[in-house]
Amino acid sequence: MLTLGELTVFLLLFGCGAWLWHAHGRRELALALVRQACLREDVLLLDDNVAFRGLRLQRDRQGRRRLVREFTFEFTVTGEQRHPGRLLLMGRQPLLIELAPHPMRDQAPEDPVLDRVIQLDAWRQRQPPQG
């Protein structure tokens, strides 16, 4: 038979295990959201990792206090410098995905059709004037 003290310890351990399992799921969600954001911004997520930074209470749109998890990560544009970023996650909803100021990558046209586009002003300057 379990005593009340043993049952309390068992429930406490079970609750801690459930919290850790739940937190791991949120970390995986945060990693997926950060990967998508890095793809949209055309930057590379370094170490393929997000780090849990902390918890805090914040009011949602209805005015209720809810837990907000903060995750940090690092990204690069050129591969030479690391830039920090952070994600705020309320439940399963991202509140903020923030990338530190970073240099933009030069956009070279990758489409061969775009390489053949003629700029009208440049074409006019090369053409001889017509009588």
N, C-alpha and C positions, 0 to 999 in steps of 0.2 A: 504494500500500500504506500502511496505517496503522501508525504506530509504536506502541509500548506506551504512551508518554506521551500521544499524541493520543487513543488509545482510552480511557485513564483519564480524560482531560478530558471526552471525549464522554459516558462513562458517568456522570460526576459531574454534568454539566449535565442529562442525562436524568433522573437521580435527583432533582435539585432541582426540575425541572419537574413530575415526577410528584407530589412532595410538595406543591407549591403547588396542583396540581389537586385533590388529595385534601383539602387544607385548605379549599379553596373549597367543596367538597361538604359538609364538616362545618359551615361557616358557614351554608350554606343550610338544613341540618337544624336548627341552633340557632335560626335565625330562625323557622322553622315551629313549633318547640316553644314559643318565647316568645310567638308570636302566639296559640297555643292557650291558654297559661296566662293571657294578658291577657284573652281572651274569657271564660274561666271565672271570673276575678276581677272582671269588669265594669270594667276599666280600659282606657285607650287607650295603645297602644304609640306612643311619639313617634318621629318621623323614620323609622319603619318600618325600623329598623336595629339590628343587634347589633354590638358592637365586640370583637374578639379582645383579651384582656388578657394571656394567657400560658399556658404549659405547665408542668406539674409531674408528678412521679411519685407515685402513690398506690396502695396495695394494694387489690386487689379482694377479693371474698368468698372466693376460693380462696387468698389470700395472695400472689398474684403481683403484681409491680409493673407498673402500666400507666400510660400517658399520660392525663392529665386536662387537657382544654382549659377555660379559663375565659373566658366572654363576659360583657360588661356591656351594659346597655340602660337606657333611661329611659322612664318611663310617667307618665301623669297621670290624675287622677280628674275634676277640675273644669276642666282646661284652663288653669289659672292657675299651678300649681306643677308642677315636675319632681321626680320621685322616682326614685332609682336602683334597679336590680335586677341580679341576676347569675344566670348559669346555669353549672353544672359538667357537662361532658359527657365520659363515658368511652367511647370508641369511638362507638357509635351510641346508647348508653343515657344518658339524663339522670340525673345523681346528685342534683342539687339545682336547683330553680328558686326563687329567693328574691326577694321583693318587700319593699322598705323599708316601715316603718310609714307608713300613709297614711290620710287621712280616708275614711270609707265614704260612698258615695253614698246619698242618701235614696231609699228604695224606695217609690215611689208606685204604687198599684195601677193597672195598665194594662188590666186586664180589666173591661169594664163590668158583668159579673156580680158581681165583688167589690165594686164601688161600691154595690150594692144589698143587701149583707149587713147584717143588723141585729144589733147587739150586744145580748145578752139583758139585761144589767144596765141599759143605757141605756133599753131598751124598758120595763122594769119601773118605772123611775123616772118615766116619762112617763105611765104608765097610772094612772087613778084607782083607789084601793083598792076592792075589791069586798066588800060587806057581810058 
